[in-house]
């Protein structure tokens, strides 16, 4: 039997408004809630972790057309990627005047440039003469000169030179400046918007900025940047990192030290988060795990090898936080004493619509997922690692592109091993959705509400934004 898809006329999704819920009314996993774990913290817990914002987003299936349809991809390009604020690069990627960074999205290419006076500007990566890309690679230049015929612009976009200028009497210098895109910065990240008439960035970032007032990611430096092309739609890749419900099936080796199904999920207008507690076992395993079992799993210590002995009366969470404080102290200084245990051990995974995933506190991780050119069946997955430092800012890491079959673990160690398990699923999901007779994807009401929120926003932009 093929299950019906709700609200097919609107591509199945979100006829109902988002409804705020009493945090106590939402059905949750048995066992400790995240807020109860916070009650056990050895340090004062900041208000940002005490926030709870569950949302009722309905339970309609999500149409598989959003993952397998070229027509849906084309609508995303026109109504989302050409109109939405999006993370392009870090400020430290272009530290000096003349530094430029190429940012591509859905078949379009843009240049983010540091001008002579230190401003950041963005332009379409296209010569105004015959359309040739101005720059193929990130780099440094004193001007933006087209390699095809030599037309050139200054770093601030003004026309500088036309070879054989006598043959272009019809070109007005003032009208031949490079079109400028809206740009903005937040916490060391550079955002651009291809829509020159877009809504203000401050309104777009407000939800996320409010959450991150305690965690200034601008004080961190880009320690690593790893990218790989994935054989799956960008939403399939992204959604694998938007819930912890998959840990049981995909990452069983970390269940003893990760509270997967008692994650807390919070949704605001333009951002959402999943907080998954560490150093506490999955409720799916029952209650018979010892502290030694939890620490062994967290440190990936083989059975039979010795496990560090915890001080009497100290929980695995408090012990791990104490170890993290001392490990981070040389680079982060006294800030480590201001952070509670949860900020040092838990997974604070935020998402700013549509595809920007910064983690809170000292988690270091930032994800980005985007279409790979105009191919709706492949995507680019990026993992950026941020780290604290003392003294002069270290140079930003260059992008390391993995080969199609190269494991993430070759670049990111233990975290990469977890990624390798995640990405193993992605092409299988794409193939399954291409093959299924069921027209919609079914989501959990709470644990996968961040995924549902992303599609709610896509409905606003792609379907309602016609």
VENFEN-V409419 format. One record per backbone hydrogen bond with DSSP energy under -1.0 kcal/mol. CO is the residue of the C=O (numbers start at 1). NH is the residue of the N-H. Records with the same first field share a line. If there is no record, write none. Layout:
CO->NH + NH
//
This chain:
7->10 + 12
8->11
10->13
19->56
22->25
33->37
34->38
35->39
37->40
38->41
46->49
53->267
54->21
56->19
62->441
63->66
64->67 + 68
65->69
69->73
70->74
71->75
72->76
73->77
74->78
75->79
76->80 + 81
77->82
80->83 + 84
86->192
89->190
90->93
91->94
96->99
98->141
99->114
100->139
101->112
103->110
105->108
108->105
109->125
110->103
111->123
112->101
113->121
114->98
115->118
119->115
121->113
122->181
123->111
124->126
132->127
139->100
144->153
146->150
151->146
152->160 + 161
153->144
154->157
157->178
158->154
161->152
164->167
165->168
168->171
173->176
182->193
184->191
186->189
188->91
189->186
190->88 + 89
191->184
192->86
195->198
200->204
201->205
205->209
206->210
207->211
208->212
215->217
216->219
217->220
221->223 + 387
222->397
224->385
225->400
226->383
227->402
228->381
230->232 + 379
233->237
234->238
235->239
238->241
239->242
244->247
246->250
247->251
251->254
252->255
254->257
255->282
257->279
258->260
260->263
264->275
266->273
270->353
271->268
272->351
273->266
274->349
275->264
276->347
277->259
282->285
283->286
290->294
291->295
292->296
293->297
294->298
295->299
296->301
302->305
311->314
315->319
316->320
317->321
318->322
319->323
320->324
321->325
322->326
323->327
324->328
325->329
328->331 + 332
329->333
332->335
333->336
334->337
335->338
341->344 + 345
342->346
343->362
347->276 + 349
348->360
349->274
351->272
352->356
355->369
356->352
357->367
358->350
360->363
364->386
365->359
366->384
367->357
368->382
370->380
371->373
372->375
375->378
378->372
379->230
380->370
381->228
382->368
383->226
384->366
385->223 + 224
387->221
400->227
403->406
407->410
408->411 + 412
409->413
412->416
413->417
414->418
415->419
416->420
417->421
418->422
419->423
420->424
422->425
425->429
426->430
427->431
428->432
429->433
430->434
431->435
432->436
439->64
441->62
446->449
448->452
449->453
450->454
451->455
452->456
453->457
454->458
455->459
456->460
457->461
458->462
459->463 + 464
//
